[in-house]
Amino acid sequence: MKWDCDIIGDLIPSYVDEVCSEKSRRAVEEHVNECAACKKLLEQQRLMDFSAEKLEERELNGLKKIHSRIKRQTMISCGLGILLLLLGWHSFQGYGYLSKILYYLLMPLCMLTVYRTGEDGDVCVRAGKTDGWLMLGAAVLIVVSVGFFQIAVSQAIAGETVLGVQTDHAGPVLAMIWAVCFLTEFVILGVLWYRQRRLHIENRFRLCICITGIFLLLVYVESLRNLQDVQGVQVTFVRMSSVILALGFIGTALCWYLPGKRK
């Protein structure tokens, strides 16, 4: 049976919502196979399918996806935080020895995690003064960590007391200073991450600065605990610092140039 286009036009909304009878469904399908105008009308109706039921279904699916993404990102963030704390506990408590190569491998992995748990694809809020001050604090801690080492080495080579104590006790004092820097850096990392997750602030490159400082301290302490003598120590520490800072610069730059959208 040939159907009039006006009749098919009246049936198309019911067809799209899947509430028409089987006979009407076949009539629409047979007609649109032969009528280009009605076929175009059907495609437009599908694009404009805003029925309450469909909208509710789409909204529920969207909310489920958002909830799933937030849950996944929260688990990953907590996992990274636990990993960094365990590494810090291992290094500063002196449990065994971890190769610097392991730290060189873990650091890019942590930065990749920071990037993946960012606000990519969402509308992000621009950072405020609080985020700027936290980033500055993280950067200052890196400078302080390197500075204390340089002072300690210079005093040790000159035969002076190191950081106000005898050379034999300089290691524990320096490790304690670095432990305070590590904990402070970790707290800054946590606050920046919280502001990114809760307030949707684009903080990924700031988080990478914190991670750079954390891993710099980790490799410093690992090497300090296994230091045999002062000879050649400066070359060793400069080499380690160069690798960590280079990795940190690359990770920070990538998170800076590939951010989510901002509002």
Helices and strands as residue ranges (DSSP letters): H 5-16, H 22-32, H 36-47, H 52-93, H 100-116, E 123-124, H 129-157, G 167-169, H 170-199, H 204-225, H 233-257, E 261-262
